[in-house]
Amino acid sequence: MSWVKLGKILGVIAALIVVFIVSIGNSPLRAPVIALVALGILVAGGNWLNDWLGIRRRSPQFEDAPPTSTVVDDATEETEGGA
C-alpha cells in the first residue's frame, strides 16, 4: 500500500470520526464541519466531472515579458528658476 493511499484512508477515517462526534451533540463546531464536508463533496464532484468529461488540467505557460522599470526617478526633474 502506498503512503498516499494510506494518508487518504486515514484522512477519511479522521473526518468521519469528527463528523460523527459533532453530529451526536449540539456543538458550536457543527456549522464549520458541515460546511467543510459540503465543500469536500463539491470539490470531489467537480474533479470527477472533469475526469468524466475528459477535461485535463493544463500546465501554466508563462511568457517572458520585457523587463519594465518600476523605479520613479523624480530627483532628476529640476524646476526652472532654481526654487
PADREN-665126 format. One line per 4 residues: number of its first residue (from 1); for each residue x, y, z of N, C-alpha, C, CB. Coordinates in nm, 3 decimals, padded with zeros to 5 digits, always signed. Glycine has a CB too. Layout:
<rs>
NUM> X/Y/Z/X/Y/Z/X/Y/Z/X/Y/Z; ...
</rs>
This chain:
<rs>
1> +00.086/-00.117/+00.000/+00.000/+00.000/+00.000/+00.090/+00.123/+00.000/-00.098/+00.000/+00.123; +00.058/+00.218/-00.088/+00.140/+00.338/-00.096/+00.105/+00.434/+00.018/+00.121/+00.407/-00.234; +00.198/+00.524/+00.044/+00.178/+00.621/+00.153/+00.065/+00.717/+00.122/+00.307/+00.698/+00.178; +00.048/+00.749/-00.006/-00.060/+00.841/-00.045/-00.196/+00.778/-00.016/-00.049/+00.879/-00.195
5> -00.209/+00.651/-00.053/-00.335/+00.581/-00.029/-00.363/+00.568/+00.122/-00.333/+00.440/-00.095; -00.258/+00.538/+00.199/-00.274/+00.527/+00.343/-00.315/+00.661/+00.403/-00.145/+00.478/+00.408; -00.255/+00.770/+00.355/-00.291/+00.904/+00.403/-00.436/+00.939/+00.372/-00.200/+01.008/+00.343; -00.481/+00.904/+00.253/-00.620/+00.931/+00.217/-00.716/+00.851/+00.305/-00.645/+00.898/+00.070
9> -00.683/+00.725/+00.329/-00.771/+00.641/+00.412/-00.777/+00.694/+00.554/-00.722/+00.495/+00.412; -00.661/+00.729/+00.611/-00.660/+00.782/+00.748/-00.729/+00.918/+00.756/-00.517/+00.795/+00.798; -00.716/+00.999/+00.653/-00.785/+01.128/+00.650/-00.936/+01.112/+00.647/-00.740/+01.208/+00.530; -00.983/+01.019/+00.567/-01.128/+00.995/+00.560/-01.179/+00.940/+00.692/-01.162/+00.897/+00.445
13> -01.105/+00.851/+00.754/-01.147/+00.796/+00.883/-01.151/+00.907/+00.989/-01.051/+00.683/+00.929; -01.050/+00.993/+00.992/-01.048/+01.103/+01.090/-01.164/+01.198/+01.066/-00.915/+01.179/+01.082; -01.193/+01.229/+00.939/-01.304/+01.319/+00.908/-01.437/+01.258/+00.949/-01.305/+01.353/+00.758; -01.454/+01.128/+00.925/-01.579/+01.062/+00.965/-01.595/+01.060/+01.117/-01.583/+00.918/+00.911
17> -01.486/+01.041/+01.189/-01.494/+01.044/+01.336/-01.535/+01.183/+01.384/-01.358/+01.002/+01.398; -01.475/+01.288/+01.328/-01.509/+01.425/+01.368/-01.656/+01.455/+01.336/-01.417/+01.527/+01.298; -01.701/+01.416/+01.217/-01.841/+01.439/+01.180/-01.934/+01.364/+01.274/-01.866/+01.397/+01.034; -01.900/+01.242/+01.309/-01.983/+01.163/+01.399/-01.990/+01.226/+01.538/-01.929/+01.020/+01.409
21> -01.875/+01.270/+01.589/-01.873/+01.331/+01.723/-01.953/+01.461/+01.725/-01.729/+01.358/+01.768; -01.939/+01.542/+01.620/-02.011/+01.669/+01.616/-02.161/+01.646/+01.598/-01.958/+01.758/+01.502; -02.198/+01.543/+01.522/-02.341/+01.520/+01.497/-02.414/+01.463/+01.617/-02.357/+01.427/+01.380; -02.342/+01.407/+01.713/-02.407/+01.350/+01.831/-02.467/+01.458/+01.920/-02.307/+01.267/+01.911
25> -02.390/+01.562/+01.948/-02.437/+01.665/+02.040/-02.459/+01.797/+01.968/-02.339/+01.684/+02.153; -02.508/+01.894/+02.043/-02.529/+02.028/+01.989/-02.401/+02.107/+02.009/-02.652/+02.099/+02.057; -02.310/+02.095/+01.914/-02.178/+02.154/+01.926/-02.169/+02.283/+01.844/-02.070/+02.054/+01.879; -02.092/+02.380/+01.892/-02.073/+02.502/+01.811/-01.990/+02.476/+01.685/-02.006/+02.609/+01.895
29> -01.928/+02.359/+01.677/-01.849/+02.325/+01.559/-01.933/+02.260/+01.448/-01.737/+02.231/+01.598; -02.062/+02.249/+01.472/-02.147/+02.181/+01.374/-02.147/+02.252/+01.239/-02.289/+02.171/+01.427; -02.164/+02.384/+01.236/-02.171/+02.457/+01.109/-02.040/+02.450/+01.031/-02.208/+02.603/+01.136; -01.923/+02.475/+01.094/-01.799/+02.463/+01.015/-01.772/+02.323/+00.963/-01.683/+02.507/+01.098
33> -01.805/+02.222/+01.042/-01.782/+02.084/+00.997/-01.873/+02.051/+00.879/-01.804/+01.984/+01.112; -01.999/+02.091/+00.887/-02.092/+02.066/+00.777/-02.047/+02.141/+00.652/-02.236/+02.107/+00.815; -01.998/+02.265/+00.670/-01.950/+02.343/+00.556/-01.828/+02.276/+00.491/-01.915/+02.486/+00.599; -01.736/+02.225/+00.572/-01.618/+02.158/+00.517/-01.655/+02.028/+00.444/-01.518/+02.128/+00.628
37> -01.750/+01.955/+00.499/-01.795/+01.832/+00.432/-01.862/+01.867/+00.299/-01.893/+01.753/+00.523; -01.946/+01.969/+00.299/-02.012/+02.009/+00.174/-01.909/+02.058/+00.072/-02.116/+02.120/+00.201; -01.811/+02.133/+00.115/-01.706/+02.179/+00.025/-01.626/+02.062/-00.031/-01.612/+02.276/+00.098; -01.595/+01.966/+00.052/-01.524/+01.846/+00.006/-01.604/+01.769/-00.097/-01.492/+01.756/+00.122
41> -01.734/+01.757/-00.076/-01.820/+01.687/-00.172/-01.824/+01.763/-00.304/-01.963/+01.670/-00.116; -01.833/+01.896/-00.298/-01.835/+01.975/-00.421/-01.704/+01.965/-00.498/-01.864/+02.121/-00.389; -01.592/+01.969/-00.428/-01.462/+01.958/-00.495/-01.445/+01.820/-00.557/-01.347/+01.987/-00.396; -01.481/+01.717/-00.482/-01.470/+01.581/-00.535/-01.562/+01.562/-00.655/-01.504/+01.478/-00.425
45> -01.682/+01.617/-00.648/-01.774/+01.607/-00.761/-01.723/+01.681/-00.883/-01.911/+01.661/-00.723; -01.662/+01.797/-00.862/-01.605/+01.871/-00.974/-01.488/+01.798/-01.038/-01.561/+02.007/-00.928; -01.403/+01.739/-00.956/-01.291/+01.661/-01.010/-01.342/+01.539/-01.087/-01.198/+01.616/-00.897; -01.443/+01.472/-01.034/-01.499/+01.357/-01.104/-01.561/+01.400/-01.236/-01.604/+01.287/-01.016
49> -01.632/+01.513/-01.236/-01.695/+01.562/-01.358/-01.590/+01.599/-01.463/-01.784/+01.684/-01.328; -01.483/+01.665/-01.422/-01.375/+01.697/-01.516/-01.314/+01.570/-01.576/-01.266/+01.779/-01.447; -01.294/+01.470/-01.493/-01.238/+01.344/-01.543/-01.336/+01.275/-01.636/-01.202/+01.252/-01.426; -01.463/+01.276/-01.602/-01.565/+01.209/-01.683/-01.581/+01.279/-01.819/-01.699/+01.206/-01.609
53> -01.570/+01.411/-01.821/-01.580/+01.486/-01.946/-01.450/+01.485/-02.026/-01.621/+01.629/-01.917; -01.343/+01.437/-01.966/-01.215/+01.431/-02.036/-01.139/+01.562/-02.035/-01.236/+01.388/-02.176; -01.171/+01.649/-01.940/-01.102/+01.778/-01.931/-00.977/+01.758/-01.847/-01.195/+01.888/-01.869; -00.864/+01.787/-01.906/-00.737/+01.774/-01.835/-00.685/+01.912/-01.797/-00.633/+01.700/-01.921
57> -00.620/+01.920/-01.683/-00.564/+02.046/-01.638/-00.439/+02.078/-01.719/-00.531/+02.042/-01.487; -00.434/+02.198/-01.772/-00.317/+02.241/-01.847/-00.213/+02.297/-01.752/-00.355/+02.344/-01.955; -00.089/+02.274/-01.785/+00.017/+02.333/-01.704/+00.029/+02.481/-01.739/+00.154/+02.259/-01.726; +00.059/+02.565/-01.642/+00.067/+02.708/-01.670/+00.182/+02.740/-01.766/+00.084/+02.787/-01.540
61> +00.157/+02.831/-01.857/+00.257/+02.872/-01.954/+00.285/+03.020/-01.931/+00.210/+02.844/-02.102; +00.405/+03.051/-01.890/+00.442/+03.188/-01.863/+00.527/+03.240/-01.977/+00.518/+03.200/-01.729; +00.491/+03.357/-02.027/+00.570/+03.418/-02.132/+00.665/+03.520/-02.069/+00.477/+03.486/-02.239; +00.786/+03.526/-02.122/+00.883/+03.623/-02.070/+00.851/+03.760/-02.126/+01.028/+03.582/-02.105
65> +00.804/+03.847/-02.040/+00.773/+03.984/-02.080/+00.899/+04.068/-02.070/+00.659/+04.045/-01.993; +00.909/+04.171/-02.150/+01.027/+04.257/-02.138/+01.029/+04.324/-02.001/+01.030/+04.364/-02.250; +01.146/+04.338/-01.942/+01.153/+04.397/-01.807/+01.108/+04.543/-01.810/+01.296/+04.387/-01.750; +01.027/+04.578/-01.715/+00.981/+04.716/-01.703/+01.037/+04.774/-01.575/+00.825/+04.725/-01.704
69> +01.073/+04.899/-01.581/+01.129/+04.965/-01.465/+01.016/+05.026/-01.383/+01.231/+05.073/-01.507; +01.012/+04.993/-01.256/+00.910/+05.047/-01.168/+00.965/+05.160/-01.081/+00.852/+04.938/-01.080; +01.091/+05.194/-01.101/+01.154/+05.299/-01.021/+01.117/+05.434/-01.081/+01.309/+05.280/-01.016; +01.064/+05.523/-00.998/+01.030/+05.658/-01.041/+01.145/+05.748/-01.000/+00.893/+05.707/-00.980
73> +01.203/+05.814/-01.097/+01.319/+05.898/-01.070/+01.276/+06.045/-01.073/+01.433/+05.872/-01.174; +01.216/+06.089/-00.961/+01.171/+06.228/-00.952/+01.284/+06.324/-00.918/+01.061/+06.240/-00.846; +01.395/+06.273/-00.872/+01.504/+06.360/-00.830/+01.570/+06.430/-00.949/+01.607/+06.280/-00.753; +01.554/+06.379/-01.070/+01.619/+06.440/-01.185/+01.536/+06.552/-01.245/+01.647/+06.337/-01.290
77> +01.411/+06.562/-01.204/+01.325/+06.668/-01.259/+01.347/+06.796/-01.179/+01.175/+06.626/-01.257; +01.426/+06.887/-01.233/+01.453/+07.015/-01.165/+01.351/+07.118/-01.213/+01.599/+07.064/-01.193; +01.313/+07.203/-01.125/+01.221/+07.310/-01.162/+01.302/+07.426/-01.221/+01.137/+07.357/-01.040; +01.240/+07.495/-01.312/+01.306/+07.611/-01.373/+01.306/+07.727/-01.273/+01.235/+07.652/-01.506
81> +01.414/+07.802/-01.268/+01.418/+07.921/-01.185/+01.488/+07.897/-01.053/+01.279/+07.971/-01.159; +01.531/+07.776/-01.023/+01.608/+07.749/-00.902/+01.530/+07.772/-00.775/+01.731/+07.831/-00.899; +01.420/+07.710/-00.755/+01.338/+07.729/-00.638/+01.411/+07.673/-00.524/+01.201/+07.665/-00.651
</rs>
